[in-house]
Amino acid sequence: MLQECEAVIKFTIPKEKVDLLYDVTEALRKLGVTFDTGGGIDDDGNLCYDWEFDWSLKGPVKVCFKKMKHGDSKIGAILDEKDDIKEIENGVS
């Protein structure tokens, strides 16, 4: 059974490279993929920017979450061995 959840991708990038991230966001919009974003500036002057894949996610996109198996990576070592896939399609599971 799939469960509804939110995913947030957080970027911290130098201000002078912010146009690269905006270009990627705009390219996704041109493909019809839209979602909420947020951001601000940290104490070092870097841009902190969020892509929020929640109810606002729309377009020809699917977000999949897969629990890693033991041994897949350093992170996988702390997870159990059960293979679990959760999907959110267009913001709805």
PyMOL Python script that loads the backbone (N, CA, C, O; Angstrom):
from pymol import cmd

cmd.read_pdbstr("""\
ATOM      1  N   MET A   1       0.833  -1.176   0.000  1.00  0.00           N
ATOM      2  CA  MET A   1       0.000   0.000   0.000  1.00  0.00           C
ATOM      3  C   MET A   1       0.884   1.249   0.000  1.00  0.00           C
ATOM      4  O   MET A   1       1.830   1.350   0.781  1.00  0.00           O
ATOM      5  N   LEU A   2       0.572   2.177  -0.866  1.00  0.00           N
ATOM      6  CA  LEU A   2       1.334   3.416  -0.947  1.00  0.00           C
ATOM      7  C   LEU A   2       0.813   4.419   0.057  1.00  0.00           C
ATOM      8  O   LEU A   2      -0.386   4.490   0.330  1.00  0.00           O
ATOM      9  N   GLN A   3       1.746   5.202   0.610  1.00  0.00           N
ATOM     10  CA  GLN A   3       1.370   6.237   1.562  1.00  0.00           C
ATOM     11  C   GLN A   3       1.762   7.592   1.002  1.00  0.00           C
ATOM     12  O   GLN A   3       2.777   7.732   0.319  1.00  0.00           O
ATOM     13  N   GLU A   4       0.941   8.584   1.304  1.00  0.00           N
ATOM     14  CA  GLU A   4       1.244   9.942   0.879  1.00  0.00           C
ATOM     15  C   GLU A   4       2.407  10.476   1.704  1.00  0.00           C
ATOM     16  O   GLU A   4       2.483  10.249   2.911  1.00  0.00           O
ATOM     17  N   CYS A   5       3.312  11.189   1.039  1.00  0.00           N
ATOM     18  CA  CYS A   5       4.437  11.796   1.755  1.00  0.00           C
ATOM     19  C   CYS A   5       4.903  13.015   0.972  1.00  0.00           C
ATOM     20  O   CYS A   5       4.451  13.261  -0.146  1.00  0.00           O
ATOM     21  N   GLU A   6       5.795  13.758   1.560  1.00  0.00           N
ATOM     22  CA  GLU A   6       6.403  14.929   0.940  1.00  0.00           C
ATOM     23  C   GLU A   6       7.877  14.682   0.741  1.00  0.00           C
ATOM     24  O   GLU A   6       8.506  13.973   1.526  1.00  0.00           O
ATOM     25  N   ALA A   7       8.431  15.261  -0.302  1.00  0.00           N
ATOM     26  CA  ALA A   7       9.879  15.231  -0.511  1.00  0.00           C
ATOM     27  C   ALA A   7      10.331  16.665  -0.742  1.00  0.00           C
ATOM     28  O   ALA A   7       9.703  17.414  -1.490  1.00  0.00           O
ATOM     29  N   VAL A   8      11.416  17.031  -0.099  1.00  0.00           N
ATOM     30  CA  VAL A   8      11.991  18.368  -0.284  1.00  0.00           C
ATOM     31  C   VAL A   8      13.450  18.179  -0.669  1.00  0.00           C
ATOM     32  O   VAL A   8      14.205  17.505   0.032  1.00  0.00           O
ATOM     33  N   ILE A   9      13.837  18.776  -1.783  1.00  0.00           N
ATOM     34  CA  ILE A   9      15.239  18.773  -2.197  1.00  0.00           C
ATOM     35  C   ILE A   9      15.802  20.129  -1.829  1.00  0.00           C
ATOM     36  O   ILE A   9      15.290  21.161  -2.263  1.00  0.00           O
ATOM     37  N   LYS A  10      16.858  20.128  -1.025  1.00  0.00           N
ATOM     38  CA  LYS A  10      17.451  21.379  -0.545  1.00  0.00           C
ATOM     39  C   LYS A  10      18.800  21.598  -1.228  1.00  0.00           C
ATOM     40  O   LYS A  10      19.667  20.724  -1.216  1.00  0.00           O
ATOM     41  N   PHE A  11      18.959  22.768  -1.818  1.00  0.00           N
ATOM     42  CA  PHE A  11      20.205  23.160  -2.468  1.00  0.00           C
ATOM     43  C   PHE A  11      20.855  24.272  -1.644  1.00  0.00           C
ATOM     44  O   PHE A  11      20.160  25.140  -1.117  1.00  0.00           O
ATOM     45  N   THR A  12      22.169  24.248  -1.534  1.00  0.00           N
ATOM     46  CA  THR A  12      22.936  25.365  -0.991  1.00  0.00           C
ATOM     47  C   THR A  12      24.034  25.642  -2.010  1.00  0.00           C
ATOM     48  O   THR A  12      24.968  24.854  -2.159  1.00  0.00           O
ATOM     49  N   ILE A  13      23.916  26.764  -2.709  1.00  0.00           N
ATOM     50  CA  ILE A  13      24.843  27.073  -3.795  1.00  0.00           C
ATOM     51  C   ILE A  13      25.312  28.514  -3.686  1.00  0.00           C
ATOM     52  O   ILE A  13      24.618  29.352  -3.110  1.00  0.00           O
ATOM     53  N   PRO A  14      26.492  28.813  -4.239  1.00  0.00           N
ATOM     54  CA  PRO A  14      26.961  30.195  -4.243  1.00  0.00           C
ATOM     55  C   PRO A  14      26.009  31.074  -5.057  1.00  0.00           C
ATOM     56  O   PRO A  14      25.451  30.633  -6.061  1.00  0.00           O
ATOM     57  N   LYS A  15      25.833  32.311  -4.618  1.00  0.00           N
ATOM     58  CA  LYS A  15      24.913  33.244  -5.301  1.00  0.00           C
ATOM     59  C   LYS A  15      25.229  33.392  -6.781  1.00  0.00           C
ATOM     60  O   LYS A  15      24.319  33.532  -7.597  1.00  0.00           O
ATOM     61  N   GLU A  16      26.518  33.362  -7.137  1.00  0.00           N
ATOM     62  CA  GLU A  16      26.888  33.573  -8.539  1.00  0.00           C
ATOM     63  C   GLU A  16      26.492  32.398  -9.441  1.00  0.00           C
ATOM     64  O   GLU A  16      26.579  32.513 -10.664  1.00  0.00           O
ATOM     65  N   LYS A  17      26.061  31.275  -8.864  1.00  0.00           N
ATOM     66  CA  LYS A  17      25.628  30.122  -9.672  1.00  0.00           C
ATOM     67  C   LYS A  17      24.116  29.920  -9.641  1.00  0.00           C
ATOM     68  O   LYS A  17      23.619  28.919 -10.156  1.00  0.00           O
ATOM     69  N   VAL A  18      23.389  30.842  -9.053  1.00  0.00           N
ATOM     70  CA  VAL A  18      21.941  30.703  -8.910  1.00  0.00           C
ATOM     71  C   VAL A  18      21.234  30.602 -10.258  1.00  0.00           C
ATOM     72  O   VAL A  18      20.206  29.933 -10.361  1.00  0.00           O
ATOM     73  N   ASP A  19      21.757  31.244 -11.279  1.00  0.00           N
ATOM     74  CA  ASP A  19      21.123  31.187 -12.598  1.00  0.00           C
ATOM     75  C   ASP A  19      21.060  29.758 -13.134  1.00  0.00           C
ATOM     76  O   ASP A  19      20.114  29.404 -13.837  1.00  0.00           O
ATOM     77  N   LEU A  20      22.050  28.944 -12.811  1.00  0.00           N
ATOM     78  CA  LEU A  20      22.031  27.550 -13.263  1.00  0.00           C
ATOM     79  C   LEU A  20      20.830  26.804 -12.684  1.00  0.00           C
ATOM     80  O   LEU A  20      20.165  26.050 -13.394  1.00  0.00           O
ATOM     81  N   LEU A  21      20.556  27.010 -11.412  1.00  0.00           N
ATOM     82  CA  LEU A  21      19.419  26.354 -10.779  1.00  0.00           C
ATOM     83  C   LEU A  21      18.100  26.892 -11.317  1.00  0.00           C
ATOM     84  O   LEU A  21      17.160  26.126 -11.528  1.00  0.00           O
ATOM     85  N   TYR A  22      18.021  28.193 -11.538  1.00  0.00           N
ATOM     86  CA  TYR A  22      16.820  28.784 -12.122  1.00  0.00           C
ATOM     87  C   TYR A  22      16.584  28.249 -13.540  1.00  0.00           C
ATOM     88  O   TYR A  22      15.440  28.022 -13.935  1.00  0.00           O
ATOM     89  N   ASP A  23      17.669  28.048 -14.309  1.00  0.00           N
ATOM     90  CA  ASP A  23      17.533  27.507 -15.665  1.00  0.00           C
ATOM     91  C   ASP A  23      16.947  26.092 -15.647  1.00  0.00           C
ATOM     92  O   ASP A  23      16.113  25.752 -16.486  1.00  0.00           O
ATOM     93  N   VAL A  24      17.385  25.276 -14.694  1.00  0.00           N
ATOM     94  CA  VAL A  24      16.853  23.913 -14.580  1.00  0.00           C
ATOM     95  C   VAL A  24      15.378  23.954 -14.192  1.00  0.00           C
ATOM     96  O   VAL A  24      14.567  23.218 -14.754  1.00  0.00           O
ATOM     97  N   THR A  25      15.033  24.798 -13.247  1.00  0.00           N
ATOM     98  CA  THR A  25      13.638  24.942 -12.825  1.00  0.00           C
ATOM     99  C   THR A  25      12.770  25.390 -13.993  1.00  0.00           C
ATOM    100  O   THR A  25      11.669  24.874 -14.183  1.00  0.00           O
ATOM    101  N   GLU A  26      13.257  26.341 -14.771  1.00  0.00           N
ATOM    102  CA  GLU A  26      12.501  26.835 -15.925  1.00  0.00           C
ATOM    103  C   GLU A  26      12.362  25.752 -16.995  1.00  0.00           C
ATOM    104  O   GLU A  26      11.304  25.632 -17.613  1.00  0.00           O
ATOM    105  N   ALA A  27      13.411  24.967 -17.221  1.00  0.00           N
ATOM    106  CA  ALA A  27      13.331  23.878 -18.195  1.00  0.00           C
ATOM    107  C   ALA A  27      12.267  22.861 -17.778  1.00  0.00           C
ATOM    108  O   ALA A  27      11.530  22.360 -18.627  1.00  0.00           O
ATOM    109  N   LEU A  28      12.178  22.552 -16.491  1.00  0.00           N
ATOM    110  CA  LEU A  28      11.139  21.643 -16.004  1.00  0.00           C
ATOM    111  C   LEU A  28       9.751  22.237 -16.222  1.00  0.00           C
ATOM    112  O   LEU A  28       8.826  21.527 -16.617  1.00  0.00           O
ATOM    113  N   ARG A  29       9.604  23.523 -15.970  1.00  0.00           N
ATOM    114  CA  ARG A  29       8.319  24.194 -16.201  1.00  0.00           C
ATOM    115  C   ARG A  29       7.901  24.111 -17.673  1.00  0.00           C
ATOM    116  O   ARG A  29       6.726  23.908 -17.976  1.00  0.00           O
ATOM    117  N   LYS A  30       8.866  24.268 -18.582  1.00  0.00           N
ATOM    118  CA  LYS A  30       8.561  24.178 -20.011  1.00  0.00           C
ATOM    119  C   LYS A  30       8.095  22.779 -20.394  1.00  0.00           C
ATOM    120  O   LYS A  30       7.376  22.609 -21.378  1.00  0.00           O
ATOM    121  N   LEU A  31       8.503  21.776 -19.617  1.00  0.00           N
ATOM    122  CA  LEU A  31       8.043  20.402 -19.832  1.00  0.00           C
ATOM    123  C   LEU A  31       6.697  20.142 -19.163  1.00  0.00           C
ATOM    124  O   LEU A  31       6.126  19.061 -19.308  1.00  0.00           O
ATOM    125  N   GLY A  32       6.191  21.137 -18.430  1.00  0.00           N
ATOM    126  CA  GLY A  32       4.913  21.000 -17.751  1.00  0.00           C
ATOM    127  C   GLY A  32       5.022  20.517 -16.319  1.00  0.00           C
ATOM    128  O   GLY A  32       4.009  20.205 -15.693  1.00  0.00           O
ATOM    129  N   VAL A  33       6.250  20.448 -15.783  1.00  0.00           N
ATOM    130  CA  VAL A  33       6.472  20.017 -14.406  1.00  0.00           C
ATOM    131  C   VAL A  33       6.556  21.251 -13.516  1.00  0.00           C
ATOM    132  O   VAL A  33       7.459  22.074 -13.660  1.00  0.00           O
ATOM    133  N   THR A  34       5.603  21.369 -12.594  1.00  0.00           N
ATOM    134  CA  THR A  34       5.594  22.512 -11.677  1.00  0.00           C
ATOM    135  C   THR A  34       5.511  22.023 -10.240  1.00  0.00           C
ATOM    136  O   THR A  34       4.995  20.940  -9.965  1.00  0.00           O
ATOM    137  N   PHE A  35       6.024  22.835  -9.333  1.00  0.00           N
ATOM    138  CA  PHE A  35       6.045  22.511  -7.911  1.00  0.00           C
ATOM    139  C   PHE A  35       6.387  23.779  -7.143  1.00  0.00           C
ATOM    140  O   PHE A  35       6.870  24.756  -7.715  1.00  0.00           O
ATOM    141  N   ASP A  36       6.132  23.750  -5.845  1.00  0.00           N
ATOM    142  CA  ASP A  36       6.471  24.897  -5.000  1.00  0.00           C
ATOM    143  C   ASP A  36       7.978  24.966  -4.793  1.00  0.00           C
ATOM    144  O   ASP A  36       8.668  23.947  -4.769  1.00  0.00           O
ATOM    145  N   THR A  37       8.471  26.190  -4.646  1.00  0.00           N
ATOM    146  CA  THR A  37       9.881  26.413  -4.339  1.00  0.00           C
ATOM    147  C   THR A  37       9.970  27.423  -3.197  1.00  0.00           C
ATOM    148  O   THR A  37       9.009  28.132  -2.898  1.00  0.00           O
ATOM    149  N   GLY A  38      11.112  27.471  -2.585  1.00  0.00           N
ATOM    150  CA  GLY A  38      11.352  28.442  -1.527  1.00  0.00           C
ATOM    151  C   GLY A  38      12.841  28.709  -1.445  1.00  0.00           C
ATOM    152  O   GLY A  38      13.640  27.998  -2.055  1.00  0.00           O
ATOM    153  N   GLY A  39      13.210  29.720  -0.702  1.00  0.00           N
ATOM    154  CA  GLY A  39      14.632  29.984  -0.604  1.00  0.00           C
ATOM    155  C   GLY A  39      14.971  31.157   0.278  1.00  0.00           C
ATOM    156  O   GLY A  39      14.100  31.844   0.812  1.00  0.00           O
ATOM    157  N   GLY A  40      16.248  31.360   0.412  1.00  0.00           N
ATOM    158  CA  GLY A  40      16.784  32.445   1.217  1.00  0.00           C
ATOM    159  C   GLY A  40      18.294  32.463   1.092  1.00  0.00           C
ATOM    160  O   GLY A  40      18.864  31.748   0.267  1.00  0.00           O
ATOM    161  N   ILE A  41      18.938  33.273   1.903  1.00  0.00           N
ATOM    162  CA  ILE A  41      20.394  33.403   1.903  1.00  0.00           C
ATOM    163  C   ILE A  41      20.921  32.987   3.272  1.00  0.00           C
ATOM    164  O   ILE A  41      20.390  33.411   4.298  1.00  0.00           O
ATOM    165  N   ASP A  42      21.988  32.139   3.289  1.00  0.00           N
ATOM    166  CA  ASP A  42      22.566  31.745   4.578  1.00  0.00           C
ATOM    167  C   ASP A  42      23.595  32.779   5.045  1.00  0.00           C
ATOM    168  O   ASP A  42      23.829  33.777   4.364  1.00  0.00           O
ATOM    169  N   ASP A  43      24.201  32.539   6.195  1.00  0.00           N
ATOM    170  CA  ASP A  43      25.160  33.493   6.784  1.00  0.00           C
ATOM    171  C   ASP A  43      26.405  33.696   5.929  1.00  0.00           C
ATOM    172  O   ASP A  43      27.073  34.723   6.043  1.00  0.00           O
ATOM    173  N   ASP A  44      26.724  32.714   5.065  1.00  0.00           N
ATOM    174  CA  ASP A  44      27.903  32.828   4.201  1.00  0.00           C
ATOM    175  C   ASP A  44      27.580  33.453   2.852  1.00  0.00           C
ATOM    176  O   ASP A  44      28.455  33.548   1.991  1.00  0.00           O
ATOM    177  N   GLY A  45      26.328  33.883   2.656  1.00  0.00           N
ATOM    178  CA  GLY A  45      25.934  34.493   1.399  1.00  0.00           C
ATOM    179  C   GLY A  45      25.535  33.500   0.325  1.00  0.00           C
ATOM    180  O   GLY A  45      25.308  33.888  -0.821  1.00  0.00           O
ATOM    181  N   ASN A  46      25.443  32.210   0.680  1.00  0.00           N
ATOM    182  CA  ASN A  46      25.011  31.191  -0.272  1.00  0.00           C
ATOM    183  C   ASN A  46      23.493  31.177  -0.364  1.00  0.00           C
ATOM    184  O   ASN A  46      22.795  31.497   0.598  1.00  0.00           O
ATOM    185  N   LEU A  47      22.995  30.802  -1.535  1.00  0.00           N
ATOM    186  CA  LEU A  47      21.564  30.654  -1.717  1.00  0.00           C
ATOM    187  C   LEU A  47      21.128  29.299  -1.167  1.00  0.00           C
ATOM    188  O   LEU A  47      21.718  28.269  -1.493  1.00  0.00           O
ATOM    189  N   CYS A  48      20.111  29.310  -0.348  1.00  0.00           N
ATOM    190  CA  CYS A  48      19.480  28.087   0.140  1.00  0.00           C
ATOM    191  C   CYS A  48      18.135  28.012  -0.568  1.00  0.00           C
ATOM    192  O   CYS A  48      17.286  28.884  -0.384  1.00  0.00           O
ATOM    193  N   TYR A  49      17.936  26.977  -1.375  1.00  0.00           N
ATOM    194  CA  TYR A  49      16.781  26.901  -2.264  1.00  0.00           C
ATOM    195  C   TYR A  49      16.148  25.531  -2.120  1.00  0.00           C
ATOM    196  O   TYR A  49      16.854  24.525  -2.070  1.00  0.00           O
ATOM    197  N   ASP A  50      14.832  25.479  -2.053  1.00  0.00           N
ATOM    198  CA  ASP A  50      14.108  24.215  -1.895  1.00  0.00           C
ATOM    199  C   ASP A  50      13.212  23.950  -3.085  1.00  0.00           C
ATOM    200  O   ASP A  50      12.571  24.860  -3.611  1.00  0.00           O
ATOM    201  N   TRP A  51      13.172  22.691  -3.508  1.00  0.00           N
ATOM    202  CA  TRP A  51      12.148  22.198  -4.409  1.00  0.00           C
ATOM    203  C   TRP A  51      11.242  21.341  -3.556  1.00  0.00           C
ATOM    204  O   TRP A  51      11.714  20.403  -2.913  1.00  0.00           O
ATOM    205  N   GLU A  52       9.959  21.634  -3.531  1.00  0.00           N
ATOM    206  CA  GLU A  52       9.021  20.928  -2.668  1.00  0.00           C
ATOM    207  C   GLU A  52       8.106  20.044  -3.508  1.00  0.00           C
ATOM    208  O   GLU A  52       7.245  20.533  -4.238  1.00  0.00           O
ATOM    209  N   PHE A  53       8.309  18.734  -3.392  1.00  0.00           N
ATOM    210  CA  PHE A  53       7.503  17.750  -4.118  1.00  0.00           C
ATOM    211  C   PHE A  53       6.422  17.252  -3.167  1.00  0.00           C
ATOM    212  O   PHE A  53       6.583  16.228  -2.502  1.00  0.00           O
ATOM    213  N   ASP A  54       5.334  17.985  -3.115  1.00  0.00           N
ATOM    214  CA  ASP A  54       4.205  17.651  -2.242  1.00  0.00           C
ATOM    215  C   ASP A  54       2.939  17.761  -3.078  1.00  0.00           C
ATOM    216  O   ASP A  54       2.957  17.434  -4.265  1.00  0.00           O
ATOM    217  N   TRP A  55       1.860  18.206  -2.494  1.00  0.00           N
ATOM    218  CA  TRP A  55       0.591  18.363  -3.211  1.00  0.00           C
ATOM    219  C   TRP A  55       0.719  19.280  -4.415  1.00  0.00           C
ATOM    220  O   TRP A  55      -0.098  19.217  -5.333  1.00  0.00           O
ATOM    221  N   SER A  56       1.750  20.142  -4.420  1.00  0.00           N
ATOM    222  CA  SER A  56       1.912  21.114  -5.498  1.00  0.00           C
ATOM    223  C   SER A  56       2.557  20.518  -6.755  1.00  0.00           C
ATOM    224  O   SER A  56       2.558  21.160  -7.805  1.00  0.00           O
ATOM    225  N   LEU A  57       3.096  19.316  -6.665  1.00  0.00           N
ATOM    226  CA  LEU A  57       3.771  18.689  -7.807  1.00  0.00           C
ATOM    227  C   LEU A  57       2.748  18.340  -8.885  1.00  0.00           C
ATOM    228  O   LEU A  57       1.782  17.618  -8.636  1.00  0.00           O
ATOM    229  N   LYS A  58       2.980  18.869 -10.092  1.00  0.00           N
ATOM    230  CA  LYS A  58       2.056  18.631 -11.209  1.00  0.00           C
ATOM    231  C   LYS A  58       2.865  18.374 -12.474  1.00  0.00           C
ATOM    232  O   LYS A  58       4.007  18.816 -12.601  1.00  0.00           O
ATOM    233  N   GLY A  59       2.253  17.654 -13.403  1.00  0.00           N
ATOM    234  CA  GLY A  59       2.872  17.428 -14.700  1.00  0.00           C
ATOM    235  C   GLY A  59       3.237  15.975 -14.925  1.00  0.00           C
ATOM    236  O   GLY A  59       2.881  15.104 -14.132  1.00  0.00           O
ATOM    237  N   PRO A  60       3.957  15.716 -16.025  1.00  0.00           N
ATOM    238  CA  PRO A  60       4.316  14.354 -16.397  1.00  0.00           C
ATOM    239  C   PRO A  60       5.525  13.853 -15.597  1.00  0.00           C
ATOM    240  O   PRO A  60       6.621  13.699 -16.135  1.00  0.00           O
ATOM    241  N   VAL A  61       5.300  13.605 -14.308  1.00  0.00           N
ATOM    242  CA  VAL A  61       6.406  13.256 -13.420  1.00  0.00           C
ATOM    243  C   VAL A  61       5.928  12.265 -12.367  1.00  0.00           C
ATOM    244  O   VAL A  61       4.767  12.278 -11.957  1.00  0.00           O
ATOM    245  N   LYS A  62       6.837  11.419 -11.945  1.00  0.00           N
ATOM    246  CA  LYS A  62       6.572  10.483 -10.866  1.00  0.00           C
ATOM    247  C   LYS A  62       7.785  10.506  -9.937  1.00  0.00           C
ATOM    248  O   LYS A  62       8.918  10.410 -10.410  1.00  0.00           O
ATOM    249  N   VAL A  63       7.576  10.627  -8.652  1.00  0.00           N
ATOM    250  CA  VAL A  63       8.651  10.595  -7.670  1.00  0.00           C
ATOM    251  C   VAL A  63       8.587   9.238  -6.986  1.00  0.00           C
ATOM    252  O   VAL A  63       7.557   8.875  -6.419  1.00  0.00           O
ATOM    253  N   CYS A  64       9.673   8.494  -7.035  1.00  0.00           N
ATOM    254  CA  CYS A  64       9.732   7.163  -6.428  1.00  0.00           C
ATOM    255  C   CYS A  64      10.740   7.157  -5.285  1.00  0.00           C
ATOM    256  O   CYS A  64      11.828   7.723  -5.395  1.00  0.00           O
ATOM    257  N   PHE A  65      10.367   6.521  -4.206  1.00  0.00           N
ATOM    258  CA  PHE A  65      11.262   6.349  -3.071  1.00  0.00           C
ATOM    259  C   PHE A  65      11.495   4.860  -2.900  1.00  0.00           C
ATOM    260  O   PHE A  65      10.544   4.082  -2.837  1.00  0.00           O
ATOM    261  N   LYS A  66      12.726   4.472  -2.828  1.00  0.00           N
ATOM    262  CA  LYS A  66      13.052   3.071  -2.654  1.00  0.00           C
ATOM    263  C   LYS A  66      13.951   2.929  -1.435  1.00  0.00           C
ATOM    264  O   LYS A  66      15.016   3.541  -1.358  1.00  0.00           O
ATOM    265  N   LYS A  67      13.514   2.121  -0.496  1.00  0.00           N
ATOM    266  CA  LYS A  67      14.342   1.857   0.670  1.00  0.00           C
ATOM    267  C   LYS A  67      15.503   0.981   0.213  1.00  0.00           C
ATOM    268  O   LYS A  67      15.298  -0.053  -0.423  1.00  0.00           O
ATOM    269  N   MET A  68      16.704   1.397   0.537  1.00  0.00           N
ATOM    270  CA  MET A  68      17.887   0.678   0.089  1.00  0.00           C
ATOM    271  C   MET A  68      18.064  -0.618   0.877  1.00  0.00           C
ATOM    272  O   MET A  68      17.713  -0.699   2.054  1.00  0.00           O
ATOM    273  N   LYS A  69      18.609  -1.620   0.210  1.00  0.00           N
ATOM    274  CA  LYS A  69      18.898  -2.886   0.864  1.00  0.00           C
ATOM    275  C   LYS A  69      20.210  -2.776   1.619  1.00  0.00           C
ATOM    276  O   LYS A  69      21.072  -1.971   1.269  1.00  0.00           O
ATOM    277  N   HIS A  70      20.354  -3.574   2.637  1.00  0.00           N
ATOM    278  CA  HIS A  70      21.603  -3.629   3.405  1.00  0.00           C
ATOM    279  C   HIS A  70      22.772  -3.860   2.450  1.00  0.00           C
ATOM    280  O   HIS A  70      22.735  -4.774   1.626  1.00  0.00           O
ATOM    281  N   GLY A  71      23.792  -3.041   2.562  1.00  0.00           N
ATOM    282  CA  GLY A  71      24.976  -3.186   1.739  1.00  0.00           C
ATOM    283  C   GLY A  71      24.956  -2.364   0.468  1.00  0.00           C
ATOM    284  O   GLY A  71      25.978  -2.299  -0.215  1.00  0.00           O
ATOM    285  N   ASP A  72      23.833  -1.726   0.109  1.00  0.00           N
ATOM    286  CA  ASP A  72      23.778  -0.908  -1.101  1.00  0.00           C
ATOM    287  C   ASP A  72      24.673   0.323  -0.993  1.00  0.00           C
ATOM    288  O   ASP A  72      25.218   0.787  -1.994  1.00  0.00           O
ATOM    289  N   SER A  73      24.822   0.841   0.201  1.00  0.00           N
ATOM    290  CA  SER A  73      25.666   2.015   0.425  1.00  0.00           C
ATOM    291  C   SER A  73      25.868   2.168   1.917  1.00  0.00           C
ATOM    292  O   SER A  73      25.389   1.347   2.699  1.00  0.00           O
ATOM    293  N   LYS A  74      26.570   3.208   2.315  1.00  0.00           N
ATOM    294  CA  LYS A  74      26.723   3.489   3.743  1.00  0.00           C
ATOM    295  C   LYS A  74      25.364   3.718   4.383  1.00  0.00           C
ATOM    296  O   LYS A  74      25.124   3.279   5.508  1.00  0.00           O
ATOM    297  N   ILE A  75      24.462   4.412   3.666  1.00  0.00           N
ATOM    298  CA  ILE A  75      23.123   4.643   4.200  1.00  0.00           C
ATOM    299  C   ILE A  75      22.373   3.330   4.306  1.00  0.00           C
ATOM    300  O   ILE A  75      21.672   3.088   5.288  1.00  0.00           O
ATOM    301  N   GLY A  76      22.518   2.476   3.294  1.00  0.00           N
ATOM    302  CA  GLY A  76      21.826   1.200   3.287  1.00  0.00           C
ATOM    303  C   GLY A  76      22.185   0.330   4.477  1.00  0.00           C
ATOM    304  O   GLY A  76      21.383  -0.508   4.890  1.00  0.00           O
ATOM    305  N   ALA A  77      23.362   0.510   5.032  1.00  0.00           N
ATOM    306  CA  ALA A  77      23.794  -0.308   6.161  1.00  0.00           C
ATOM    307  C   ALA A  77      22.951  -0.066   7.399  1.00  0.00           C
ATOM    308  O   ALA A  77      22.877  -0.931   8.272  1.00  0.00           O
ATOM    309  N   ILE A  78      22.304   1.114   7.492  1.00  0.00           N
ATOM    310  CA  ILE A  78      21.502   1.389   8.684  1.00  0.00           C
ATOM    311  C   ILE A  78      20.024   1.067   8.468  1.00  0.00           C
ATOM    312  O   ILE A  78      19.220   1.185   9.393  1.00  0.00           O
ATOM    313  N   LEU A  79      19.667   0.661   7.252  1.00  0.00           N
ATOM    314  CA  LEU A  79      18.285   0.315   6.953  1.00  0.00           C
ATOM    315  C   LEU A  79      18.108  -1.197   6.998  1.00  0.00           C
ATOM    316  O   LEU A  79      19.075  -1.946   6.857  1.00  0.00           O
ATOM    317  N   ASP A  80      16.876  -1.641   7.193  1.00  0.00           N
ATOM    318  CA  ASP A  80      16.654  -3.074   7.173  1.00  0.00           C
ATOM    319  C   ASP A  80      16.713  -3.589   5.741  1.00  0.00           C
ATOM    320  O   ASP A  80      16.832  -2.804   4.801  1.00  0.00           O
ATOM    321  N   GLU A  81      16.630  -4.894   5.576  1.00  0.00           N
ATOM    322  CA  GLU A  81      16.820  -5.485   4.268  1.00  0.00           C
ATOM    323  C   GLU A  81      15.534  -5.559   3.446  1.00  0.00           C
ATOM    324  O   GLU A  81      15.559  -6.049   2.317  1.00  0.00           O
ATOM    325  N   LYS A  82      14.427  -5.090   3.980  1.00  0.00           N
ATOM    326  CA  LYS A  82      13.161  -5.122   3.253  1.00  0.00           C
ATOM    327  C   LYS A  82      13.197  -4.114   2.108  1.00  0.00           C
ATOM    328  O   LYS A  82      13.530  -2.946   2.306  1.00  0.00           O
ATOM    329  N   ASP A  83      12.853  -4.574   0.919  1.00  0.00           N
ATOM    330  CA  ASP A  83      12.800  -3.707  -0.250  1.00  0.00           C
ATOM    331  C   ASP A  83      11.421  -3.066  -0.295  1.00  0.00           C
ATOM    332  O   ASP A  83      10.419  -3.769  -0.422  1.00  0.00           O
ATOM    333  N   ASP A  84      11.353  -1.741  -0.194  1.00  0.00           N
ATOM    334  CA  ASP A  84      10.080  -1.048  -0.087  1.00  0.00           C
ATOM    335  C   ASP A  84      10.075   0.118  -1.066  1.00  0.00           C
ATOM    336  O   ASP A  84      10.940   0.990  -0.978  1.00  0.00           O
ATOM    337  N   ILE A  85       9.131   0.157  -1.989  1.00  0.00           N
ATOM    338  CA  ILE A  85       9.035   1.247  -2.959  1.00  0.00           C
ATOM    339  C   ILE A  85       7.764   2.039  -2.691  1.00  0.00           C
ATOM    340  O   ILE A  85       6.681   1.470  -2.550  1.00  0.00           O
ATOM    341  N   LYS A  86       7.908   3.345  -2.625  1.00  0.00           N
ATOM    342  CA  LYS A  86       6.762   4.237  -2.468  1.00  0.00           C
ATOM    343  C   LYS A  86       6.785   5.214  -3.624  1.00  0.00           C
ATOM    344  O   LYS A  86       7.839   5.745  -3.973  1.00  0.00           O
ATOM    345  N   GLU A  87       5.662   5.448  -4.204  1.00  0.00           N
ATOM    346  CA  GLU A  87       5.586   6.347  -5.343  1.00  0.00           C
ATOM    347  C   GLU A  87       4.557   7.441  -5.085  1.00  0.00           C
ATOM    348  O   GLU A  87       3.524   7.223  -4.452  1.00  0.00           O
ATOM    349  N   ILE A  88       4.877   8.620  -5.596  1.00  0.00           N
ATOM    350  CA  ILE A  88       3.911   9.707  -5.636  1.00  0.00           C
ATOM    351  C   ILE A  88       3.818  10.096  -7.097  1.00  0.00           C
ATOM    352  O   ILE A  88       4.817  10.484  -7.702  1.00  0.00           O
ATOM    353  N   GLU A  89       2.651   9.998  -7.660  1.00  0.00           N
ATOM    354  CA  GLU A  89       2.463  10.357  -9.061  1.00  0.00           C
ATOM    355  C   GLU A  89       1.628  11.611  -9.123  1.00  0.00           C
ATOM    356  O   GLU A  89       0.485  11.640  -8.667  1.00  0.00           O
ATOM    357  N   ASN A  90       2.225  12.672  -9.707  1.00  0.00           N
ATOM    358  CA  ASN A  90       1.538  13.957  -9.805  1.00  0.00           C
ATOM    359  C   ASN A  90       1.033  14.437  -8.450  1.00  0.00           C
ATOM    360  O   ASN A  90      -0.042  15.028  -8.349  1.00  0.00           O
ATOM    361  N   GLY A  91       1.821  14.177  -7.412  1.00  0.00           N
ATOM    362  CA  GLY A  91       1.479  14.674  -6.085  1.00  0.00           C
ATOM    363  C   GLY A  91       0.451  13.848  -5.348  1.00  0.00           C
ATOM    364  O   GLY A  91       0.078  14.198  -4.228  1.00  0.00           O
ATOM    365  N   VAL A  92      -0.024  12.754  -5.940  1.00  0.00           N
ATOM    366  CA  VAL A  92      -1.028  11.915  -5.289  1.00  0.00           C
ATOM    367  C   VAL A  92      -0.553  10.480  -5.312  1.00  0.00           C
ATOM    368  O   VAL A  92      -0.135   9.978  -6.355  1.00  0.00           O
ATOM    369  N   SER A  93      -0.613   9.813  -4.168  1.00  0.00           N
ATOM    370  CA  SER A  93      -0.203   8.415  -4.137  1.00  0.00           C
ATOM    371  C   SER A  93      -1.392   7.507  -4.292  1.00  0.00           C
ATOM    372  O   SER A  93      -1.240   6.285  -4.289  1.00  0.00           O
TER     373      SER A  93
END
""", "prot")
cmd.dss("prot")
cmd.show_as("cartoon", "prot")
cmd.util.cbc("prot")
cmd.orient("prot")
